[in-house]
Amino acid sequence: MENASLYERLGGSNGINTLVEKIVANHMENPTIRARFRPYLDTPEKLATTKQHLCAFLEAGSGGNAEYRGRSMPETHRGMNINATEYLAAVDDIMAALEEEQIDAQTQKDVLAIAYSLKGEILHH
């Protein structure tokens, strides 16, 4: 696995789909950010589309074959006024999903580095 792409280390398409399900479930229960995510439960089609976009974003960004056709990070989060506490809560949920899926420590560090690289595009300015 030393020379494997991040996509491969995350378990490929199936692994990423599982991670997205776990991350979204974590967000729905996280007291810091669940108010932002629970309204999606009232619109299952929007929730499914959001999950599809997230899967494609992660696959494309980690070396997979998916083509991401969603909005950019700044466009997606514009007007949401996300603060640092909410951002960290979301990152914690991502890391918890990786841990639960027994993703190795180096891959977890790589994902964390990517998450932090996107911070400036997600937080409210």
C-alpha positions as CSV (number, residue, x, y, z in Angstrom):
1,M,0.0,0.0,0.0
2,E,3.1,2.3,0.2
3,N,2.8,3.4,-3.4
4,A,-1.0,3.2,-3.5
5,S,-3.0,6.4,-4.4
6,L,-5.1,8.0,-1.7
7,Y,-8.1,6.7,-3.6
8,E,-6.9,3.1,-3.2
9,R,-6.0,3.6,0.4
10,L,-9.5,4.9,1.1
11,G,-10.9,1.6,-0.4
12,G,-11.7,2.9,-3.9
13,S,-15.2,3.9,-4.9
14,N,-16.9,1.5,-2.4
15,G,-14.7,2.6,0.5
16,I,-15.4,6.3,-0.3
17,N,-19.2,5.6,-0.5
18,T,-19.1,3.9,2.9
19,L,-17.1,6.8,4.3
20,V,-19.5,9.4,2.9
21,E,-22.4,7.6,4.5
22,K,-20.6,7.5,7.9
23,I,-19.5,11.2,7.6
24,V,-23.1,12.4,6.8
25,A,-24.5,10.2,9.6
26,N,-21.9,11.7,12.0
27,H,-22.8,15.3,10.9
28,M,-26.5,14.5,11.5
29,E,-25.7,13.6,15.1
30,N,-23.0,16.2,15.9
31,P,-24.6,18.8,18.2
32,T,-22.4,21.6,16.8
33,I,-23.4,21.2,13.1
34,R,-26.5,18.9,13.0
35,A,-28.9,21.9,12.6
36,R,-27.2,22.5,9.2
37,F,-27.6,18.9,8.1
38,R,-30.9,17.6,9.5
39,P,-33.0,19.7,7.1
40,Y,-31.7,17.4,4.3
41,L,-33.7,14.6,5.9
42,D,-36.8,16.4,4.7
43,T,-35.5,16.3,1.1
44,P,-34.1,12.8,0.4
45,E,-33.4,13.6,-3.2
46,K,-31.3,16.6,-2.2
47,L,-29.5,14.5,0.4
48,A,-28.8,11.8,-2.2
49,T,-27.4,14.4,-4.7
50,T,-25.2,15.9,-2.0
51,K,-23.8,12.5,-1.1
52,Q,-23.2,11.8,-4.8
53,H,-21.3,15.1,-5.2
54,L,-19.3,14.4,-2.1
55,C,-18.4,10.9,-3.3
56,A,-17.3,12.3,-6.7
57,F,-15.4,15.2,-5.1
58,L,-13.5,12.7,-2.9
59,E,-12.9,10.2,-5.7
60,A,-11.6,12.9,-8.1
61,G,-9.5,14.5,-5.4
62,S,-7.9,11.3,-4.3
63,G,-6.9,9.9,-7.6
64,G,-10.0,8.0,-8.7
65,N,-11.7,8.1,-12.0
66,A,-14.8,10.1,-11.0
67,E,-15.4,13.5,-12.6
68,Y,-16.6,16.1,-10.1
69,R,-19.2,18.3,-11.6
70,G,-20.4,20.1,-8.5
71,R,-19.8,23.6,-7.4
72,S,-16.4,24.8,-6.1
73,M,-15.8,24.9,-2.3
74,P,-16.3,28.7,-2.1
75,E,-19.5,28.5,-4.2
76,T,-20.8,25.6,-2.1
77,H,-20.3,27.3,1.2
78,R,-21.0,30.9,0.2
79,G,-23.5,32.5,2.5
80,M,-23.4,29.7,5.1
81,N,-21.3,31.7,7.5
82,I,-19.4,28.7,8.7
83,N,-17.3,29.4,11.8
84,A,-14.1,27.7,12.9
85,T,-15.9,25.7,15.6
86,E,-18.3,24.2,13.0
87,Y,-15.5,23.6,10.6
88,L,-13.5,21.6,13.3
89,A,-16.7,19.7,14.2
90,A,-17.0,18.6,10.5
91,V,-13.4,17.6,10.4
92,D,-13.7,15.6,13.6
93,D,-16.7,13.7,12.0
94,I,-14.5,12.9,9.0
95,M,-11.7,11.7,11.1
96,A,-14.1,9.6,13.2
97,A,-15.4,7.9,10.1
98,L,-11.8,7.1,8.9
99,E,-11.0,5.7,12.3
100,E,-14.2,3.6,12.4
101,E,-13.3,2.2,8.9
102,Q,-9.8,1.4,10.2
103,I,-8.1,3.6,7.7
104,D,-4.3,3.7,8.4
105,A,-2.7,6.6,10.3
106,Q,-0.8,7.9,7.3
107,T,-3.9,8.0,5.2
108,Q,-5.8,9.8,8.0
109,K,-3.0,12.4,8.2
110,D,-3.2,12.8,4.4
111,V,-7.0,13.4,4.6
112,L,-6.5,15.8,7.5
113,A,-4.0,17.8,5.5
114,I,-6.4,18.1,2.6
115,A,-9.2,19.1,4.9
116,Y,-7.0,21.9,6.3
117,S,-6.0,23.0,2.8
118,L,-9.7,23.6,2.1
119,K,-10.3,25.5,5.3
120,G,-9.9,29.0,3.8
121,E,-12.4,28.1,1.0
122,I,-15.0,26.9,3.5
123,L,-14.9,29.4,6.4
124,H,-16.9,32.6,6.4
125,H,-14.7,35.6,5.7
